[in-house]
Amino acid sequence: MSHHDVFISYAKEDKPIADAVCAKLESRNIRCWIAPRDIPPGKNFPEAIIEGIEDGKVVVLIFSSSANKSPHVTRELTNAVNKGRIIIPFRIEDVLPSKSMEYLISVPHWLDAVSPPLERHIDRLVGIVEGIINTEQKSAGRDAGSVAESPQIAGYPAPVSPVQSSPAPASGSGTILPEPGPDYPPEPGHIPPWHFLYDIKKHLPLQESSSQQ
């Protein structure tokens, strides 16, 4: 089984940029899954894609006109949304998303990489991904520590940390909520895809955040 943090979704026309993003992330010890490199010989292609998304934490989408009309990319994003993965759209062309694409990645803040040099935008992307992964690891460490510190009575299973309800998000937080309308709030049991999308401004590198103030 592959051990990785990031799944890279891209159209075949954008493979050079996808490879450059992958190389930069892995130079910072962030393991990536990217096709066709990480598909074992003889492995069913769709099955390998599903497992690649499932085993990662973040999906980086190389968004372009080619990705915008690619059914292959749309299927990957649909699966990522269904699995609750964080999606970071990295836009390399000044193009509006199609309706189906907009439904999947309708976020207020894209990571634009339209203006040169591309390397500067890739560095910014790496900083954002590092921030997300570090936050996830710290959160997982706290959860594991709270369970480990709980007393265990012989003959009984170890206690499980209680699930606490999350407080309402403050303005500017990473949770993205739509305006009230006929489709919101959602029906009971239905979790709309925008609950899993990520506000990348929350994880901008410190020097960039301060420069924008």
Order of alpha helices (4+ residues) and beta strands (2+ residues): beta-alpha-beta-alpha-beta-alpha-alpha-beta-alpha-beta-alpha-alpha
